[in-house]
Amino acid sequence: MKKTDTLVETGYNNDYTVARIPRFFAWKGIIMTNDFYSQFAGNSIKASILSVEILRDALIPKLLGDDSSGILYWAGKDLARQLPVASDDDLVTFFEQTGWGHLVVITTTDDLITYELTGEPVARRSATIKSPDFMLETGFLAEQSALRTNCVSEAKITFQNRMRLRISVTIDHNQPIVNHDPATPIEIVRPQVELDDEQPEEAQ
């Protein structure tokens, strides 16, 4: 980011941690509603992996330069505010649907949650990109924890190789989020179980 770039602050309110981002990246409005999510999550036409990867690993890093990781972490938090989930099970399903990978909760305590992210998306990006960035997912997990605990939460990657990574979310109970009305969690779209067309004949 050049020193001449204009910055703006964004966040919940004056009592909540804010992030400084380039003005051209400030969101004009919130579009990630439950209807938005359900429209695409329930669509049988899957997004092209190539189109997603071009945006994620070719275009965005070029646009953001050295600030890419920090802004993607903030963007992950912003997405979590727009798409809050109610439980870890919903969080796992959401990660699968977005193509971020297979998420597993490793350990949970009052002030620390450790996740492991594996699967084909992680392996694919690690095999094709020298230093794949997972800060979007990291920020998303941090804010999901903040929304559910009502305390400031931050996350960091504590382990990463070509097949998996671990993300630790620290919950600061000494910094409760005040004056914040949490959004209603989205209704996770789950795969429908198809029944056989043929029904068993009744015994005569």
C-alpha positions as CSV (number, residue, x, y, z in Angstrom):
1,M,0.0,0.0,0.0
2,K,1.4,3.4,-0.9
3,K,1.6,6.0,1.8
4,T,-0.6,8.3,-0.2
5,D,-3.5,5.8,-0.2
6,T,-6.5,6.9,1.8
7,L,-7.5,4.7,4.7
8,V,-10.8,4.2,6.5
9,E,-11.7,2.6,9.8
10,T,-14.5,0.0,10.0
11,G,-16.0,-2.2,12.7
12,Y,-19.0,-2.8,14.8
13,N,-18.8,0.4,16.9
14,N,-16.4,2.5,19.0
15,D,-16.2,-0.2,21.6
16,Y,-15.1,-2.9,19.2
17,T,-11.7,-3.5,17.5
18,V,-11.6,-1.8,14.1
19,A,-9.5,-2.5,11.1
20,R,-7.8,0.0,8.8
21,I,-8.2,-0.9,5.1
22,P,-7.8,0.9,1.8
23,R,-10.9,3.1,1.0
24,F,-11.4,1.3,-2.3
25,F,-11.9,-1.9,-0.4
26,A,-14.5,-0.5,2.1
27,W,-17.7,-2.4,1.7
28,K,-20.6,-0.2,0.4
29,G,-23.2,-2.4,1.9
30,I,-23.9,-5.9,3.2
31,I,-25.1,-8.4,0.7
32,M,-24.3,-11.7,2.5
33,T,-27.8,-12.3,3.8
34,N,-29.3,-15.7,4.6
35,D,-31.2,-15.5,1.2
36,F,-27.9,-14.8,-0.6
37,Y,-26.3,-17.8,1.1
38,S,-29.1,-20.3,0.5
39,Q,-29.5,-19.3,-3.1
40,F,-25.9,-20.3,-3.9
41,A,-25.4,-23.1,-1.3
42,G,-28.5,-24.9,-2.6
43,N,-27.6,-24.4,-6.3
44,S,-26.8,-27.7,-8.0
45,I,-24.5,-25.8,-10.4
46,K,-21.1,-25.7,-8.7
47,A,-18.8,-22.8,-9.2
48,S,-15.8,-23.4,-11.4
49,I,-12.7,-24.1,-9.3
50,L,-10.6,-22.3,-11.9
51,S,-12.6,-19.1,-11.5
52,V,-12.3,-19.2,-7.7
53,E,-8.6,-19.8,-7.8
54,I,-8.0,-17.0,-10.3
55,L,-9.6,-14.6,-8.0
56,R,-8.2,-16.0,-4.8
57,D,-4.6,-16.6,-5.7
58,A,-3.9,-14.6,-8.9
59,L,-6.0,-11.4,-8.8
60,I,-6.4,-10.5,-5.2
61,P,-2.7,-10.8,-4.2
62,K,-1.8,-8.6,-7.1
63,L,-4.3,-6.0,-6.1
64,L,-3.4,-5.9,-2.4
65,G,0.3,-6.5,-2.6
66,D,2.1,-6.7,0.7
67,D,-1.2,-5.9,2.5
68,S,-2.9,-9.0,1.2
69,S,-2.7,-11.2,4.3
70,G,-3.9,-8.5,6.7
71,I,-6.8,-7.4,4.5
72,L,-7.9,-11.0,3.9
73,Y,-7.9,-11.6,7.6
74,W,-10.2,-8.5,8.1
75,A,-12.3,-9.7,5.1
76,G,-12.7,-13.1,6.8
77,K,-14.0,-11.3,9.9
78,D,-16.4,-9.2,7.9
79,L,-17.7,-12.3,6.1
80,A,-18.3,-14.0,9.5
81,R,-20.4,-11.0,10.6
82,Q,-22.5,-11.2,7.5
83,L,-22.7,-15.0,7.7
84,P,-22.8,-16.1,11.3
85,V,-23.3,-19.8,12.0
86,A,-24.9,-21.3,15.1
87,S,-22.7,-24.3,15.8
88,D,-19.4,-26.1,15.0
89,D,-21.4,-28.6,12.9
90,D,-22.7,-25.7,10.8
91,L,-19.2,-24.3,10.6
92,V,-17.9,-27.6,9.2
93,T,-20.6,-27.7,6.6
94,F,-20.0,-24.1,5.6
95,F,-16.3,-24.7,5.0
96,E,-17.1,-27.7,2.8
97,Q,-19.7,-25.6,0.8
98,T,-17.3,-22.7,0.2
99,G,-14.5,-25.0,-0.9
100,W,-12.2,-24.0,1.9
101,G,-11.6,-27.6,3.0
102,H,-12.5,-30.1,5.7
103,L,-12.6,-28.4,9.1
104,V,-12.2,-30.3,12.4
105,V,-12.3,-29.0,16.0
106,I,-9.2,-30.4,17.7
107,T,-9.5,-28.9,21.2
108,T,-11.8,-26.6,23.0
109,T,-11.3,-24.7,26.3
110,D,-12.8,-21.6,27.7
111,D,-10.2,-19.4,26.1
112,L,-8.8,-21.4,23.2
113,I,-10.2,-23.3,20.2
114,T,-7.9,-25.2,17.9
115,Y,-9.1,-26.2,14.4
116,E,-7.5,-28.3,11.8
117,L,-8.1,-27.7,8.1
118,T,-7.4,-30.4,5.6
119,G,-8.8,-31.8,2.4
120,E,-8.4,-31.4,-1.4
121,P,-8.6,-27.6,-1.4
122,V,-5.7,-27.3,1.0
123,A,-3.6,-29.9,-0.8
124,R,-4.3,-28.4,-4.3
125,R,-3.4,-24.8,-3.3
126,S,-0.3,-26.0,-1.5
127,A,0.8,-28.0,-4.6
128,T,0.4,-25.1,-7.0
129,I,1.2,-22.0,-5.0
130,K,4.5,-21.4,-3.3
131,S,3.1,-19.7,-0.2
132,P,-0.7,-20.2,-0.2
133,D,-2.5,-17.7,2.0
134,F,-5.2,-18.9,4.5
135,M,-5.8,-15.7,6.3
136,L,-9.4,-15.4,5.0
137,E,-10.3,-18.6,6.7
138,T,-8.3,-17.6,9.8
139,G,-10.2,-14.3,10.2
140,F,-13.5,-16.0,9.5
141,L,-12.9,-18.5,12.4
142,A,-11.8,-15.7,14.7
143,E,-15.0,-13.7,14.2
144,Q,-17.3,-16.7,14.4
145,S,-15.8,-17.3,17.9
146,A,-16.3,-13.6,18.8
147,L,-19.9,-13.7,17.7
148,R,-20.7,-16.8,19.7
149,T,-18.8,-15.9,22.9
150,N,-19.5,-12.2,22.7
151,C,-15.8,-11.6,23.5
152,V,-13.0,-10.3,21.3
153,S,-11.3,-13.2,19.6
154,E,-8.2,-13.4,17.4
155,A,-6.8,-16.3,15.4
156,K,-3.5,-17.4,14.0
157,I,-2.1,-20.3,12.1
158,T,0.1,-22.4,14.4
159,F,1.0,-25.1,12.0
160,Q,1.0,-25.5,8.2
161,N,2.3,-28.0,5.7
162,R,1.3,-29.1,2.2
163,M,-1.6,-31.2,3.5
164,R,-3.1,-29.5,6.5
165,L,-2.9,-26.5,8.8
166,R,-4.0,-25.7,12.4
167,I,-5.7,-22.5,13.4
168,S,-5.8,-21.4,17.0
169,V,-8.5,-19.0,18.1
170,T,-7.8,-17.1,21.4
171,I,-10.9,-15.8,23.3
172,D,-10.2,-12.7,25.5
173,H,-12.9,-12.8,28.2
174,N,-11.4,-9.6,29.6
175,Q,-12.6,-7.8,26.5
176,P,-16.4,-8.4,26.1
177,I,-18.1,-6.9,23.1
178,V,-20.5,-4.3,24.2
179,N,-23.3,-2.5,22.5
180,H,-23.5,-5.2,19.8
181,D,-26.7,-6.9,18.7
182,P,-25.6,-10.1,17.0
183,A,-27.2,-11.1,13.8
184,T,-29.4,-14.2,13.5
185,P,-27.4,-17.2,12.4
186,I,-27.9,-18.3,8.8
187,E,-29.9,-21.5,8.1
188,I,-27.3,-24.0,6.8
189,V,-28.4,-25.7,3.6
190,R,-27.7,-29.4,3.9
191,P,-27.7,-32.1,1.2
192,Q,-31.0,-33.7,0.5
193,V,-31.2,-37.5,0.7
194,E,-32.7,-38.8,-2.5
195,L,-35.2,-41.6,-2.1
196,D,-35.5,-44.4,-4.6
197,D,-38.3,-43.8,-7.1
198,E,-39.4,-47.4,-6.8
199,Q,-41.4,-48.2,-3.7
200,P,-41.5,-51.7,-2.4
201,E,-44.7,-53.6,-3.4
202,E,-47.2,-54.2,-0.7
203,A,-47.5,-57.8,0.3
204,Q,-50.6,-59.3,-1.1
